[in-house]
Amino acid sequence: MIEAFFAAWLGVALAQASPGPNMMAVASVALGQSRRAALLVVLGIGSGTLLWAAAVSLGLGTLFATLPQLLTLLKFVGGLYLLLIAWRALRTIATSPALDVAASKTPLSDAQAWRRGFVVVMTNPKAALMWSAVATFLFGAGLTNWQVLAFGPVVALSAIGIYGTYGLLFSTTAAMRTYRRFWRWIEAAFGLAFGALGATLLLWGLRDLRS
């Protein structure tokens, strides 16, 4: 069991550390909002991780395999949500002529920051595929449903540690100083990146419908 846990965790941790919607959500909030808001985004991601673990331990991976249309739906939902984040970032640039970044962005409440992290991870079809693969590996190693469920807190703590580190790094004084100087360019980069990811998910969803 320990060997299976470690092997699965190592693969998940590498995926968590790589750039993607989760990391960008944390970084954008850390730079444009505050360290507190970024860490609440991290907690939202951790909460979503726990929910994914619970879902796959109860057979969600099998359900995705049986009904691939659910994964297609998730691609559309995730794509639209990422496009919404992109639109908000680009709207900030277009509607804020002032250089005062504090006045140009609407602060996220604690609930909104947590919800952003939670929704990003829950609407990410890559997370669905990853958790399905993890469940297949762990069940194949002979683990029970309860043991797969117990893997959730391990990955949640890993997510909090990795994304929390990103949140701390991107909310340092040096990072914030750089952001205040180049915030329009940085917001444009985040907006375009989120937009590209969202558009890609929508294209994948349309491709699924045509196949």
Rosetta constraint file for C-alpha pairs under 8 A:
AtomPair CA 1 CA 5 HARMONIC 6.10 0.50
AtomPair CA 1 CA 141 HARMONIC 7.62 0.50
AtomPair CA 1 CA 143 HARMONIC 6.88 0.50
AtomPair CA 2 CA 6 HARMONIC 6.11 0.50
AtomPair CA 3 CA 7 HARMONIC 6.15 0.50
AtomPair CA 4 CA 8 HARMONIC 6.07 0.50
AtomPair CA 4 CA 138 HARMONIC 6.46 0.50
AtomPair CA 4 CA 141 HARMONIC 6.64 0.50
AtomPair CA 5 CA 9 HARMONIC 5.91 0.50
AtomPair CA 5 CA 138 HARMONIC 7.56 0.50
AtomPair CA 5 CA 151 HARMONIC 7.09 0.50
AtomPair CA 6 CA 10 HARMONIC 6.01 0.50
AtomPair CA 7 CA 11 HARMONIC 6.58 0.50
AtomPair CA 8 CA 12 HARMONIC 6.30 0.50
AtomPair CA 8 CA 134 HARMONIC 6.38 0.50
AtomPair CA 8 CA 137 HARMONIC 7.60 0.50
AtomPair CA 8 CA 138 HARMONIC 7.60 0.50
AtomPair CA 9 CA 13 HARMONIC 5.88 0.50
AtomPair CA 9 CA 154 HARMONIC 7.70 0.50
AtomPair CA 9 CA 155 HARMONIC 6.69 0.50
AtomPair CA 10 CA 14 HARMONIC 6.26 0.50
AtomPair CA 11 CA 15 HARMONIC 6.40 0.50
AtomPair CA 12 CA 16 HARMONIC 6.13 0.50
AtomPair CA 12 CA 130 HARMONIC 7.88 0.50
AtomPair CA 12 CA 155 HARMONIC 7.41 0.50
AtomPair CA 13 CA 17 HARMONIC 6.15 0.50
AtomPair CA 13 CA 155 HARMONIC 7.69 0.50
AtomPair CA 13 CA 158 HARMONIC 6.67 0.50
AtomPair CA 13 CA 159 HARMONIC 7.52 0.50
AtomPair CA 13 CA 162 HARMONIC 7.99 0.50
AtomPair CA 14 CA 18 HARMONIC 6.37 0.50
AtomPair CA 16 CA 22 HARMONIC 7.99 0.50
AtomPair CA 16 CA 23 HARMONIC 7.86 0.50
AtomPair CA 16 CA 159 HARMONIC 6.59 0.50
AtomPair CA 16 CA 162 HARMONIC 7.06 0.50
AtomPair CA 16 CA 163 HARMONIC 7.75 0.50
AtomPair CA 17 CA 23 HARMONIC 7.82 0.50
AtomPair CA 17 CA 162 HARMONIC 6.38 0.50
AtomPair CA 17 CA 163 HARMONIC 7.66 0.50
AtomPair CA 18 CA 23 HARMONIC 7.76 0.50
AtomPair CA 19 CA 23 HARMONIC 5.80 0.50
AtomPair CA 19 CA 24 HARMONIC 7.11 0.50
AtomPair CA 20 CA 24 HARMONIC 6.16 0.50
AtomPair CA 21 CA 25 HARMONIC 5.97 0.50
AtomPair CA 21 CA 120 HARMONIC 6.88 0.50
AtomPair CA 21 CA 121 HARMONIC 7.86 0.50
AtomPair CA 21 CA 124 HARMONIC 7.93 0.50
AtomPair CA 21 CA 194 HARMONIC 7.32 0.50
AtomPair CA 21 CA 197 HARMONIC 7.79 0.50
AtomPair CA 22 CA 26 HARMONIC 6.42 0.50
AtomPair CA 22 CA 45 HARMONIC 7.33 0.50
AtomPair CA 22 CA 117 HARMONIC 7.04 0.50
AtomPair CA 22 CA 120 HARMONIC 6.53 0.50
AtomPair CA 22 CA 121 HARMONIC 6.50 0.50
AtomPair CA 22 CA 163 HARMONIC 7.86 0.50
AtomPair CA 23 CA 27 HARMONIC 6.12 0.50
AtomPair CA 23 CA 163 HARMONIC 6.45 0.50
AtomPair CA 23 CA 166 HARMONIC 7.27 0.50
AtomPair CA 24 CA 28 HARMONIC 5.85 0.50
AtomPair CA 24 CA 190 HARMONIC 7.41 0.50
AtomPair CA 25 CA 29 HARMONIC 6.32 0.50
AtomPair CA 25 CA 41 HARMONIC 7.48 0.50
AtomPair CA 25 CA 116 HARMONIC 7.62 0.50
AtomPair CA 25 CA 117 HARMONIC 6.89 0.50
AtomPair CA 25 CA 120 HARMONIC 7.72 0.50
AtomPair CA 26 CA 30 HARMONIC 6.01 0.50
AtomPair CA 26 CA 38 HARMONIC 5.37 0.50
AtomPair CA 26 CA 39 HARMONIC 7.67 0.50
AtomPair CA 26 CA 41 HARMONIC 6.13 0.50
AtomPair CA 26 CA 42 HARMONIC 6.66 0.50
AtomPair CA 26 CA 117 HARMONIC 7.61 0.50
AtomPair CA 26 CA 163 HARMONIC 6.91 0.50
AtomPair CA 26 CA 166 HARMONIC 7.02 0.50
AtomPair CA 26 CA 167 HARMONIC 5.81 0.50
AtomPair CA 27 CA 31 HARMONIC 6.09 0.50
AtomPair CA 27 CA 38 HARMONIC 7.34 0.50
AtomPair CA 27 CA 166 HARMONIC 6.61 0.50
AtomPair CA 27 CA 167 HARMONIC 6.06 0.50
AtomPair CA 27 CA 170 HARMONIC 5.86 0.50
AtomPair CA 28 CA 32 HARMONIC 5.88 0.50
AtomPair CA 28 CA 33 HARMONIC 7.87 0.50
AtomPair CA 28 CA 187 HARMONIC 7.82 0.50
AtomPair CA 28 CA 190 HARMONIC 6.92 0.50
AtomPair CA 29 CA 33 HARMONIC 5.06 0.50
AtomPair CA 29 CA 34 HARMONIC 6.68 0.50
AtomPair CA 29 CA 35 HARMONIC 7.97 0.50
AtomPair CA 29 CA 37 HARMONIC 6.57 0.50
AtomPair CA 29 CA 38 HARMONIC 5.27 0.50
AtomPair CA 29 CA 41 HARMONIC 7.89 0.50
AtomPair CA 30 CA 34 HARMONIC 5.18 0.50
AtomPair CA 30 CA 35 HARMONIC 5.34 0.50
AtomPair CA 30 CA 37 HARMONIC 6.89 0.50
AtomPair CA 30 CA 38 HARMONIC 4.76 0.50
AtomPair CA 30 CA 167 HARMONIC 5.60 0.50
AtomPair CA 30 CA 168 HARMONIC 7.64 0.50
AtomPair CA 30 CA 170 HARMONIC 5.55 0.50
AtomPair CA 30 CA 171 HARMONIC 5.01 0.50
AtomPair CA 31 CA 170 HARMONIC 5.81 0.50
AtomPair CA 31 CA 171 HARMONIC 5.71 0.50
AtomPair CA 31 CA 175 HARMONIC 7.03 0.50
AtomPair CA 31 CA 176 HARMONIC 5.88 0.50
AtomPair CA 31 CA 179 HARMONIC 6.37 0.50
AtomPair CA 32 CA 101 HARMONIC 7.84 0.50
AtomPair CA 32 CA 105 HARMONIC 7.54 0.50
AtomPair CA 32 CA 179 HARMONIC 7.55 0.50
AtomPair CA 33 CA 37 HARMONIC 6.49 0.50
AtomPair CA 33 CA 38 HARMONIC 7.51 0.50
AtomPair CA 33 CA 105 HARMONIC 7.91 0.50
AtomPair CA 33 CA 107 HARMONIC 6.36 0.50
AtomPair CA 33 CA 108 HARMONIC 7.34 0.50
AtomPair CA 34 CA 38 HARMONIC 6.25 0.50
AtomPair CA 34 CA 171 HARMONIC 6.63 0.50
AtomPair CA 35 CA 39 HARMONIC 6.17 0.50
AtomPair CA 35 CA 167 HARMONIC 6.53 0.50
AtomPair CA 35 CA 168 HARMONIC 6.62 0.50
AtomPair CA 35 CA 171 HARMONIC 5.40 0.50
AtomPair CA 36 CA 40 HARMONIC 6.28 0.50
AtomPair CA 37 CA 41 HARMONIC 6.32 0.50
AtomPair CA 37 CA 108 HARMONIC 7.05 0.50
AtomPair CA 37 CA 109 HARMONIC 7.69 0.50
AtomPair CA 37 CA 110 HARMONIC 6.46 0.50
AtomPair CA 37 CA 113 HARMONIC 5.60 0.50
AtomPair CA 37 CA 114 HARMONIC 7.82 0.50
AtomPair CA 38 CA 42 HARMONIC 6.36 0.50
AtomPair CA 38 CA 113 HARMONIC 7.14 0.50
AtomPair CA 38 CA 164 HARMONIC 7.93 0.50
AtomPair CA 38 CA 167 HARMONIC 5.52 0.50
AtomPair CA 39 CA 43 HARMONIC 6.27 0.50
AtomPair CA 39 CA 164 HARMONIC 6.10 0.50
AtomPair CA 39 CA 167 HARMONIC 6.23 0.50
AtomPair CA 40 CA 44 HARMONIC 6.22 0.50
AtomPair CA 40 CA 110 HARMONIC 6.70 0.50
AtomPair CA 40 CA 113 HARMONIC 5.64 0.50
AtomPair CA 40 CA 114 HARMONIC 4.84 0.50
AtomPair CA 40 CA 117 HARMONIC 7.68 0.50
AtomPair CA 41 CA 45 HARMONIC 6.34 0.50
AtomPair CA 41 CA 113 HARMONIC 5.05 0.50
AtomPair CA 41 CA 114 HARMONIC 4.59 0.50
AtomPair CA 41 CA 115 HARMONIC 7.14 0.50
AtomPair CA 41 CA 116 HARMONIC 6.14 0.50
AtomPair CA 41 CA 117 HARMONIC 4.34 0.50
AtomPair CA 41 CA 118 HARMONIC 7.33 0.50
AtomPair CA 42 CA 46 HARMONIC 6.22 0.50
AtomPair CA 42 CA 114 HARMONIC 7.35 0.50
AtomPair CA 42 CA 117 HARMONIC 6.15 0.50
AtomPair CA 42 CA 159 HARMONIC 7.59 0.50
AtomPair CA 42 CA 160 HARMONIC 5.83 0.50
AtomPair CA 42 CA 163 HARMONIC 5.99 0.50
AtomPair CA 42 CA 164 HARMONIC 6.05 0.50
AtomPair CA 42 CA 167 HARMONIC 7.77 0.50
AtomPair CA 43 CA 47 HARMONIC 6.08 0.50
AtomPair CA 43 CA 114 HARMONIC 6.32 0.50
AtomPair CA 43 CA 117 HARMONIC 7.19 0.50
AtomPair CA 43 CA 118 HARMONIC 7.90 0.50
AtomPair CA 43 CA 160 HARMONIC 6.59 0.50
AtomPair CA 44 CA 48 HARMONIC 6.20 0.50
AtomPair CA 44 CA 113 HARMONIC 7.69 0.50
AtomPair CA 44 CA 114 HARMONIC 4.46 0.50
AtomPair CA 44 CA 115 HARMONIC 6.01 0.50
AtomPair CA 44 CA 116 HARMONIC 7.00 0.50
AtomPair CA 44 CA 117 HARMONIC 4.38 0.50
AtomPair CA 44 CA 118 HARMONIC 4.18 0.50
AtomPair CA 44 CA 119 HARMONIC 7.85 0.50
AtomPair CA 45 CA 49 HARMONIC 6.18 0.50
AtomPair CA 45 CA 114 HARMONIC 7.84 0.50
AtomPair CA 45 CA 117 HARMONIC 4.65 0.50
AtomPair CA 45 CA 118 HARMONIC 4.87 0.50
AtomPair CA 45 CA 120 HARMONIC 7.52 0.50
AtomPair CA 45 CA 121 HARMONIC 5.84 0.50
AtomPair CA 45 CA 156 HARMONIC 7.91 0.50
AtomPair CA 45 CA 159 HARMONIC 7.23 0.50
AtomPair CA 45 CA 160 HARMONIC 7.62 0.50
AtomPair CA 46 CA 50 HARMONIC 6.45 0.50
AtomPair CA 46 CA 118 HARMONIC 7.63 0.50
AtomPair CA 46 CA 156 HARMONIC 4.65 0.50
AtomPair CA 46 CA 157 HARMONIC 7.06 0.50
AtomPair CA 46 CA 159 HARMONIC 5.94 0.50
AtomPair CA 46 CA 160 HARMONIC 5.89 0.50
AtomPair CA 47 CA 51 HARMONIC 6.45 0.50
AtomPair CA 47 CA 118 HARMONIC 6.51 0.50
AtomPair CA 47 CA 156 HARMONIC 7.11 0.50
AtomPair CA 48 CA 52 HARMONIC 6.18 0.50
AtomPair CA 48 CA 117 HARMONIC 7.90 0.50
AtomPair CA 48 CA 118 HARMONIC 5.11 0.50
AtomPair CA 48 CA 119 HARMONIC 7.64 0.50
AtomPair CA 48 CA 121 HARMONIC 6.05 0.50
AtomPair CA 48 CA 122 HARMONIC 5.86 0.50
AtomPair CA 49 CA 53 HARMONIC 6.24 0.50
AtomPair CA 49 CA 121 HARMONIC 7.35 0.50
AtomPair CA 49 CA 122 HARMONIC 7.96 0.50
AtomPair CA 49 CA 152 HARMONIC 6.63 0.50
AtomPair CA 49 CA 155 HARMONIC 7.00 0.50
AtomPair CA 49 CA 156 HARMONIC 5.53 0.50
AtomPair CA 49 CA 159 HARMONIC 7.93 0.50
AtomPair CA 50 CA 54 HARMONIC 6.25 0.50
AtomPair CA 50 CA 152 HARMONIC 5.01 0.50
AtomPair CA 50 CA 153 HARMONIC 6.27 0.50
AtomPair CA 50 CA 155 HARMONIC 7.86 0.50
AtomPair CA 50 CA 156 HARMONIC 6.10 0.50
AtomPair CA 51 CA 55 HARMONIC 6.07 0.50
AtomPair CA 51 CA 152 HARMONIC 7.91 0.50
AtomPair CA 52 CA 56 HARMONIC 6.20 0.50
AtomPair CA 52 CA 122 HARMONIC 7.54 0.50
AtomPair CA 52 CA 128 HARMONIC 7.59 0.50
AtomPair CA 52 CA 131 HARMONIC 6.94 0.50
AtomPair CA 52 CA 152 HARMONIC 7.70 0.50
AtomPair CA 53 CA 57 HARMONIC 6.11 0.50
AtomPair CA 53 CA 131 HARMONIC 7.09 0.50
AtomPair CA 53 CA 148 HARMONIC 7.25 0.50
AtomPair CA 53 CA 149 HARMONIC 5.68 0.50
AtomPair CA 53 CA 151 HARMONIC 7.04 0.50
AtomPair CA 53 CA 152 HARMONIC 4.77 0.50
AtomPair CA 54 CA 58 HARMONIC 6.38 0.50
AtomPair CA 54 CA 149 HARMONIC 5.46 0.50
AtomPair CA 54 CA 152 HARMONIC 7.07 0.50
AtomPair CA 55 CA 59 HARMONIC 6.55 0.50
AtomPair CA 55 CA 60 HARMONIC 5.34 0.50
AtomPair CA 56 CA 60 HARMONIC 4.47 0.50
AtomPair CA 56 CA 61 HARMONIC 5.35 0.50
AtomPair CA 56 CA 131 HARMONIC 6.73 0.50
AtomPair CA 56 CA 132 HARMONIC 6.57 0.50
AtomPair CA 56 CA 135 HARMONIC 6.34 0.50
AtomPair CA 57 CA 135 HARMONIC 7.02 0.50
AtomPair CA 57 CA 145 HARMONIC 5.15 0.50
AtomPair CA 57 CA 146 HARMONIC 7.20 0.50
AtomPair CA 57 CA 148 HARMONIC 5.66 0.50
AtomPair CA 57 CA 149 HARMONIC 5.42 0.50
AtomPair CA 58 CA 145 HARMONIC 6.97 0.50
AtomPair CA 59 CA 63 HARMONIC 6.40 0.50
AtomPair CA 60 CA 64 HARMONIC 6.23 0.50
AtomPair CA 60 CA 132 HARMONIC 7.58 0.50
AtomPair CA 61 CA 65 HARMONIC 6.38 0.50
AtomPair CA 61 CA 128 HARMONIC 7.81 0.50
AtomPair CA 61 CA 131 HARMONIC 7.37 0.50
AtomPair CA 61 CA 132 HARMONIC 4.55 0.50
AtomPair CA 61 CA 133 HARMONIC 7.96 0.50
AtomPair CA 61 CA 135 HARMONIC 7.17 0.50
AtomPair CA 61 CA 136 HARMONIC 7.91 0.50
AtomPair CA 62 CA 66 HARMONIC 6.14 0.50
AtomPair CA 62 CA 132 HARMONIC 7.81 0.50
AtomPair CA 63 CA 67 HARMONIC 5.81 0.50
AtomPair CA 63 CA 68 HARMONIC 7.96 0.50
AtomPair CA 64 CA 68 HARMONIC 5.18 0.50
AtomPair CA 64 CA 69 HARMONIC 7.76 0.50
AtomPair CA 64 CA 70 HARMONIC 6.28 0.50
AtomPair CA 64 CA 71 HARMONIC 6.35 0.50
AtomPair CA 67 CA 71 HARMONIC 7.83 0.50
AtomPair CA 68 CA 72 HARMONIC 6.55 0.50
AtomPair CA 69 CA 73 HARMONIC 6.16 0.50
AtomPair CA 70 CA 74 HARMONIC 6.24 0.50
AtomPair CA 71 CA 75 HARMONIC 6.32 0.50
AtomPair CA 71 CA 125 HARMONIC 6.57 0.50
AtomPair CA 71 CA 128 HARMONIC 7.74 0.50
AtomPair CA 72 CA 76 HARMONIC 6.62 0.50
AtomPair CA 72 CA 204 HARMONIC 7.89 0.50
AtomPair CA 72 CA 205 HARMONIC 5.16 0.50
AtomPair CA 72 CA 208 HARMONIC 6.50 0.50
AtomPair CA 72 CA 209 HARMONIC 7.78 0.50
AtomPair CA 73 CA 77 HARMONIC 6.28 0.50
AtomPair CA 73 CA 205 HARMONIC 7.24 0.50
AtomPair CA 74 CA 78 HARMONIC 5.85 0.50
AtomPair CA 74 CA 123 HARMONIC 5.92 0.50
AtomPair CA 74 CA 124 HARMONIC 7.17 0.50
AtomPair CA 74 CA 125 HARMONIC 5.96 0.50
AtomPair CA 75 CA 79 HARMONIC 5.82 0.50
AtomPair CA 75 CA 123 HARMONIC 7.36 0.50
AtomPair CA 75 CA 124 HARMONIC 7.17 0.50
AtomPair CA 75 CA 125 HARMONIC 5.77 0.50
AtomPair CA 75 CA 201 HARMONIC 5.23 0.50
AtomPair CA 75 CA 202 HARMONIC 6.23 0.50
AtomPair CA 75 CA 204 HARMONIC 7.10 0.50
AtomPair CA 75 CA 205 HARMONIC 5.56 0.50
AtomPair CA 76 CA 80 HARMONIC 6.10 0.50
AtomPair CA 76 CA 201 HARMONIC 6.53 0.50
AtomPair CA 76 CA 202 HARMONIC 5.31 0.50
AtomPair CA 76 CA 205 HARMONIC 5.97 0.50
AtomPair CA 77 CA 81 HARMONIC 6.24 0.50
AtomPair CA 77 CA 123 HARMONIC 6.32 0.50
AtomPair CA 78 CA 82 HARMONIC 6.21 0.50
AtomPair CA 78 CA 120 HARMONIC 7.25 0.50
AtomPair CA 78 CA 123 HARMONIC 4.44 0.50
AtomPair CA 78 CA 124 HARMONIC 5.58 0.50
AtomPair CA 78 CA 125 HARMONIC 7.24 0.50
AtomPair CA 78 CA 198 HARMONIC 6.90 0.50
AtomPair CA 78 CA 201 HARMONIC 7.06 0.50
AtomPair CA 79 CA 83 HARMONIC 6.20 0.50
AtomPair CA 79 CA 197 HARMONIC 7.04 0.50
AtomPair CA 79 CA 198 HARMONIC 3.80 0.50
AtomPair CA 79 CA 199 HARMONIC 6.14 0.50
AtomPair CA 79 CA 200 HARMONIC 7.31 0.50
AtomPair CA 79 CA 201 HARMONIC 4.95 0.50
AtomPair CA 79 CA 202 HARMONIC 5.37 0.50
AtomPair CA 80 CA 84 HARMONIC 6.19 0.50
AtomPair CA 80 CA 198 HARMONIC 6.19 0.50
AtomPair CA 80 CA 202 HARMONIC 7.52 0.50
AtomPair CA 81 CA 85 HARMONIC 6.46 0.50
AtomPair CA 81 CA 120 HARMONIC 7.64 0.50
AtomPair CA 81 CA 123 HARMONIC 7.92 0.50
AtomPair CA 81 CA 198 HARMONIC 7.28 0.50
AtomPair CA 82 CA 86 HARMONIC 6.21 0.50
AtomPair CA 82 CA 120 HARMONIC 7.70 0.50
AtomPair CA 82 CA 194 HARMONIC 5.49 0.50
AtomPair CA 82 CA 195 HARMONIC 6.38 0.50
AtomPair CA 82 CA 197 HARMONIC 6.95 0.50
AtomPair CA 82 CA 198 HARMONIC 4.86 0.50
AtomPair CA 83 CA 87 HARMONIC 6.03 0.50
AtomPair CA 83 CA 194 HARMONIC 6.34 0.50
AtomPair CA 83 CA 195 HARMONIC 4.99 0.50
AtomPair CA 83 CA 198 HARMONIC 5.19 0.50
AtomPair CA 83 CA 199 HARMONIC 7.21 0.50
AtomPair CA 84 CA 88 HARMONIC 6.28 0.50
AtomPair CA 85 CA 89 HARMONIC 6.34 0.50
AtomPair CA 85 CA 191 HARMONIC 7.18 0.50
AtomPair CA 85 CA 194 HARMONIC 6.81 0.50
AtomPair CA 85 CA 195 HARMONIC 7.91 0.50
AtomPair CA 86 CA 90 HARMONIC 6.23 0.50
AtomPair CA 86 CA 190 HARMONIC 7.06 0.50
AtomPair CA 86 CA 191 HARMONIC 4.07 0.50
AtomPair CA 86 CA 192 HARMONIC 6.53 0.50
AtomPair CA 86 CA 193 HARMONIC 7.64 0.50
AtomPair CA 86 CA 194 HARMONIC 5.17 0.50
AtomPair CA 86 CA 195 HARMONIC 5.16 0.50
AtomPair CA 87 CA 91 HARMONIC 5.83 0.50
AtomPair CA 87 CA 191 HARMONIC 6.71 0.50
AtomPair CA 87 CA 195 HARMONIC 7.69 0.50
AtomPair CA 88 CA 92 HARMONIC 6.24 0.50
AtomPair CA 88 CA 191 HARMONIC 7.76 0.50
AtomPair CA 89 CA 93 HARMONIC 6.92 0.50
AtomPair CA 89 CA 187 HARMONIC 5.76 0.50
AtomPair CA 89 CA 188 HARMONIC 6.94 0.50
AtomPair CA 89 CA 190 HARMONIC 7.15 0.50
AtomPair CA 89 CA 191 HARMONIC 5.21 0.50
AtomPair CA 90 CA 94 HARMONIC 6.40 0.50
AtomPair CA 90 CA 187 HARMONIC 6.81 0.50
AtomPair CA 90 CA 188 HARMONIC 6.02 0.50
AtomPair CA 90 CA 191 HARMONIC 5.64 0.50
AtomPair CA 91 CA 95 HARMONIC 5.95 0.50
AtomPair CA 92 CA 96 HARMONIC 5.81 0.50
AtomPair CA 92 CA 104 HARMONIC 6.40 0.50
AtomPair CA 92 CA 105 HARMONIC 6.51 0.50
AtomPair CA 93 CA 97 HARMONIC 7.50 0.50
AtomPair CA 93 CA 184 HARMONIC 6.03 0.50
AtomPair CA 93 CA 187 HARMONIC 7.30 0.50
AtomPair CA 93 CA 188 HARMONIC 7.47 0.50
AtomPair CA 96 CA 104 HARMONIC 5.44 0.50
AtomPair CA 98 CA 103 HARMONIC 7.81 0.50
AtomPair CA 98 CA 104 HARMONIC 7.14 0.50
AtomPair CA 99 CA 104 HARMONIC 7.86 0.50
AtomPair CA 100 CA 104 HARMONIC 6.44 0.50
AtomPair CA 100 CA 180 HARMONIC 7.98 0.50
AtomPair CA 101 CA 105 HARMONIC 6.51 0.50
AtomPair CA 101 CA 180 HARMONIC 6.49 0.50
AtomPair CA 101 CA 183 HARMONIC 7.28 0.50
AtomPair CA 108 CA 112 HARMONIC 5.57 0.50
AtomPair CA 108 CA 113 HARMONIC 5.75 0.50
AtomPair CA 109 CA 113 HARMONIC 6.14 0.50
AtomPair CA 110 CA 114 HARMONIC 6.24 0.50
AtomPair CA 111 CA 115 HARMONIC 5.99 0.50
AtomPair CA 112 CA 116 HARMONIC 6.10 0.50
AtomPair CA 113 CA 117 HARMONIC 6.71 0.50
AtomPair CA 114 CA 118 HARMONIC 6.27 0.50
AtomPair CA 115 CA 119 HARMONIC 5.86 0.50
AtomPair CA 116 CA 120 HARMONIC 6.01 0.50
AtomPair CA 117 CA 121 HARMONIC 6.36 0.50
AtomPair CA 118 CA 122 HARMONIC 6.07 0.50
AtomPair CA 119 CA 123 HARMONIC 5.87 0.50
AtomPair CA 120 CA 124 HARMONIC 6.18 0.50
AtomPair CA 121 CA 127 HARMONIC 6.76 0.50
AtomPair CA 122 CA 127 HARMONIC 7.41 0.50
AtomPair CA 124 CA 128 HARMONIC 6.80 0.50
AtomPair CA 125 CA 129 HARMONIC 6.26 0.50
AtomPair CA 126 CA 130 HARMONIC 5.95 0.50
AtomPair CA 127 CA 131 HARMONIC 6.01 0.50
AtomPair CA 128 CA 132 HARMONIC 6.10 0.50
AtomPair CA 129 CA 133 HARMONIC 6.16 0.50
AtomPair CA 130 CA 134 HARMONIC 6.10 0.50
AtomPair CA 131 CA 135 HARMONIC 5.96 0.50
AtomPair CA 132 CA 136 HARMONIC 6.15 0.50
AtomPair CA 133 CA 137 HARMONIC 6.16 0.50
AtomPair CA 134 CA 138 HARMONIC 6.10 0.50
AtomPair CA 135 CA 139 HARMONIC 5.86 0.50
AtomPair CA 135 CA 148 HARMONIC 6.86 0.50
AtomPair CA 136 CA 140 HARMONIC 5.82 0.50
AtomPair CA 137 CA 141 HARMONIC 6.19 0.50
AtomPair CA 138 CA 142 HARMONIC 6.71 0.50
AtomPair CA 138 CA 143 HARMONIC 5.73 0.50
AtomPair CA 138 CA 148 HARMONIC 6.62 0.50
AtomPair CA 139 CA 143 HARMONIC 5.00 0.50
AtomPair CA 139 CA 144 HARMONIC 6.61 0.50
AtomPair CA 139 CA 145 HARMONIC 7.81 0.50
AtomPair CA 139 CA 148 HARMONIC 7.47 0.50
AtomPair CA 143 CA 147 HARMONIC 5.78 0.50
AtomPair CA 143 CA 148 HARMONIC 6.53 0.50
AtomPair CA 144 CA 148 HARMONIC 6.31 0.50
AtomPair CA 145 CA 149 HARMONIC 6.13 0.50
AtomPair CA 146 CA 150 HARMONIC 6.14 0.50
AtomPair CA 147 CA 151 HARMONIC 6.51 0.50
AtomPair CA 148 CA 152 HARMONIC 7.25 0.50
AtomPair CA 150 CA 154 HARMONIC 7.33 0.50
AtomPair CA 151 CA 155 HARMONIC 6.44 0.50
AtomPair CA 152 CA 156 HARMONIC 6.00 0.50
AtomPair CA 153 CA 157 HARMONIC 5.97 0.50
AtomPair CA 154 CA 158 HARMONIC 6.27 0.50
AtomPair CA 155 CA 159 HARMONIC 6.03 0.50
AtomPair CA 156 CA 160 HARMONIC 6.16 0.50
AtomPair CA 157 CA 161 HARMONIC 6.08 0.50
AtomPair CA 158 CA 162 HARMONIC 6.08 0.50
AtomPair CA 159 CA 163 HARMONIC 5.73 0.50
AtomPair CA 159 CA 164 HARMONIC 7.66 0.50
AtomPair CA 160 CA 164 HARMONIC 5.25 0.50
AtomPair CA 161 CA 165 HARMONIC 6.11 0.50
AtomPair CA 162 CA 166 HARMONIC 6.59 0.50
AtomPair CA 163 CA 167 HARMONIC 6.14 0.50
AtomPair CA 164 CA 168 HARMONIC 6.18 0.50
AtomPair CA 165 CA 169 HARMONIC 6.10 0.50
AtomPair CA 166 CA 170 HARMONIC 6.04 0.50
AtomPair CA 167 CA 171 HARMONIC 6.13 0.50
AtomPair CA 168 CA 172 HARMONIC 6.42 0.50
AtomPair CA 169 CA 175 HARMONIC 7.48 0.50
AtomPair CA 170 CA 175 HARMONIC 5.57 0.50
AtomPair CA 170 CA 176 HARMONIC 7.32 0.50
AtomPair CA 171 CA 175 HARMONIC 6.05 0.50
AtomPair CA 171 CA 176 HARMONIC 6.04 0.50
AtomPair CA 172 CA 176 HARMONIC 6.14 0.50
AtomPair CA 173 CA 177 HARMONIC 6.02 0.50
AtomPair CA 174 CA 178 HARMONIC 6.22 0.50
AtomPair CA 175 CA 179 HARMONIC 6.12 0.50
AtomPair CA 176 CA 180 HARMONIC 6.13 0.50
AtomPair CA 177 CA 181 HARMONIC 6.40 0.50
AtomPair CA 178 CA 182 HARMONIC 6.18 0.50
AtomPair CA 178 CA 183 HARMONIC 7.74 0.50
AtomPair CA 179 CA 183 HARMONIC 4.74 0.50
AtomPair CA 179 CA 186 HARMONIC 6.95 0.50
AtomPair CA 182 CA 186 HARMONIC 6.22 0.50
AtomPair CA 183 CA 187 HARMONIC 5.88 0.50
AtomPair CA 184 CA 188 HARMONIC 6.02 0.50
AtomPair CA 185 CA 189 HARMONIC 6.13 0.50
AtomPair CA 186 CA 190 HARMONIC 6.23 0.50
AtomPair CA 187 CA 191 HARMONIC 5.92 0.50
AtomPair CA 188 CA 192 HARMONIC 6.02 0.50
AtomPair CA 189 CA 193 HARMONIC 6.02 0.50
AtomPair CA 190 CA 194 HARMONIC 6.01 0.50
AtomPair CA 191 CA 195 HARMONIC 5.91 0.50
AtomPair CA 192 CA 196 HARMONIC 5.97 0.50
AtomPair CA 193 CA 197 HARMONIC 6.24 0.50
AtomPair CA 194 CA 198 HARMONIC 6.03 0.50
AtomPair CA 195 CA 199 HARMONIC 5.98 0.50
AtomPair CA 196 CA 200 HARMONIC 6.02 0.50
AtomPair CA 197 CA 201 HARMONIC 6.32 0.50
AtomPair CA 198 CA 202 HARMONIC 6.34 0.50
AtomPair CA 199 CA 203 HARMONIC 6.16 0.50
AtomPair CA 200 CA 204 HARMONIC 6.17 0.50
AtomPair CA 201 CA 205 HARMONIC 6.16 0.50
AtomPair CA 202 CA 206 HARMONIC 6.20 0.50
AtomPair CA 203 CA 207 HARMONIC 6.08 0.50
AtomPair CA 204 CA 208 HARMONIC 6.22 0.50
AtomPair CA 205 CA 209 HARMONIC 6.43 0.50
AtomPair CA 206 CA 210 HARMONIC 6.38 0.50
AtomPair CA 207 CA 211 HARMONIC 6.25 0.50
